[in-house]
Amino acid sequence: MTHPAERRSAIVRYLPGPATVWLAVLGTAAGWLVAVGGLVGTVALLPDLSWPGTIFPLLLCGSPPTAWWATRRVLTFRRVRHRVPDAVLAQRHHGDLSSIDLNGQRPLRPIGATVAEVAEHTDDLLTGLTTVPNVRIFRGFRPAGTTLPPTSHAVSAGRTLILVESVAWPPGWYRTGVDGRIHCDGQYIGQSVDPLLAAIRSVRATLPRRHQVSALVVVYPTGTARYALPAATSELAWTLAGDAPPYLRERLARDPVTVSRHAVATLRSGLVDQGVPA
């Protein structure tokens, strides 16, 4: 069966592109011209200002903030295009798993398996998502400027970013408390989702508003009995390993033909293995 994303054109657009930057430049120039026109008109008509002439003070008051916002937007576009050229956007995989803590003290960690084992299994699962043309996979990600533990994987497609953490747990009825602690069959298991939620919010704060940031915890079964995973929220979802590829594919295929420079720049800045401050 062919997925919808695979039936579409494989041409991927990198955003913001040159056209977006030029439109922003033109908008900035227009905004400053209007602001200057408002200033000139106000000065010329100030001695005998009439009711129709109030348009110039209004322009003078409203245009500079708009022009300044547009200027900042242009500078942001130029900066991100410089940081993330097209050659970098073309890469499908970034980073490696060497930064993943192997001492077992991660806030989300396997039981009955090693961190390295489950991370490698998830790496194999995510590689299959590259049939979606604009999917980019990042390994060993920590939000820049934080001391949060690295998340084993992050995936982006268009303006969608999903942090992916992996665990291996025995069967049971899992729930998260209001404090982020995880319980199995009513017993606290010494793990928490709070750092992962903090990572989501840190990434979200660095991106333009239209980007969507969430996380997925992939659970590898270590037994054959029934699993009941915590309820999904707008920020965090849970799935057994076998259900992870279709879940991710559906989430990432909503916009299969664009790559966001902002998303790639943010995720690359947090790759611990590249020596970038994180």
Rosetta blueprint (number, residue, H / E / L):
1 M L
2 T L
3 H L
4 P H
5 A H
6 E H
7 R H
8 R L
9 S L
10 A L
11 I L
12 V L
13 R E
14 Y E
15 L E
16 P L
17 G L
18 P H
19 A H
20 T H
21 V H
22 W H
23 L H
24 A H
25 V H
26 L H
27 G H
28 T H
29 A H
30 A H
31 G H
32 W H
33 L H
34 V H
35 A H
36 V H
37 G H
38 G H
39 L H
40 V H
41 G H
42 T H
43 V H
44 A H
45 L H
46 L H
47 P H
48 D H
49 L L
50 S L
51 W L
52 P H
53 G H
54 T H
55 I H
56 F H
57 P H
58 L H
59 L H
60 L H
61 C H
62 G H
63 S H
64 P H
65 P H
66 T H
67 A H
68 W H
69 W H
70 A H
71 T H
72 R H
73 R H
74 V H
75 L H
76 T H
77 F H
78 R H
79 R H
80 V H
81 R H
82 H H
83 R H
84 V L
85 P L
86 D H
87 A H
88 V H
89 L H
90 A L
91 Q L
92 R L
93 H E
94 H E
95 G E
96 D L
97 L L
98 S L
99 S L
100 I L
101 D L
102 L L
103 N L
104 G L
105 Q L
106 R L
107 P L
108 L L
109 R L
110 P L
111 I L
112 G L
113 A L
114 T L
115 V H
116 A H
117 E H
118 V H
119 A H
120 E H
121 H H
122 T H
123 D H
124 D H
125 L H
126 L H
127 T H
128 G H
129 L H
130 T H
131 T H
132 V L
133 P L
134 N L
135 V L
136 R E
137 I E
138 F E
139 R E
140 G E
141 F E
142 R L
143 P L
144 A L
145 G L
146 T L
147 T L
148 L L
149 P L
150 P L
151 T E
152 S E
153 H E
154 A E
155 V E
156 S E
157 A E
158 G E
159 R L
160 T E
161 L E
162 I E
163 L E
164 V E
165 E E
166 S E
167 V E
168 A E
169 W E
170 P L
171 P L
172 G E
173 W E
174 Y E
175 R E
176 T E
177 G L
178 V L
179 D L
180 G L
181 R E
182 I E
183 H E
184 C E
185 D L
186 G L
187 Q E
188 Y E
189 I E
190 G E
191 Q E
192 S E
193 V L
194 D H
195 P H
196 L H
197 L H
198 A H
199 A H
200 I H
201 R H
202 S H
203 V H
204 R H
205 A H
206 T H
207 L L
208 P L
209 R L
210 R L
211 H L
212 Q E
213 V E
214 S E
215 A E
216 L E
217 V E
218 V E
219 V E
220 Y E
221 P E
222 T L
223 G L
224 T L
225 A L
226 R L
227 Y E
228 A E
229 L L
230 P L
231 A L
232 A L
233 T L
234 S L
235 E L
236 L E
237 A E
238 W E
239 T E
240 L E
241 A H
242 G H
243 D H
244 A H
245 P H
246 P H
247 Y H
248 L H
249 R H
250 E H
251 R H
252 L H
253 A L
254 R L
255 D L
256 P L
257 V L
258 T E
259 V E
260 S E
261 R H
262 H H
263 A H
264 V H
265 A H
266 T H
267 L H
268 R H
269 S H
270 G L
271 L E
272 V H
273 D H
274 Q H
275 G L
276 V L
277 P L
278 A L
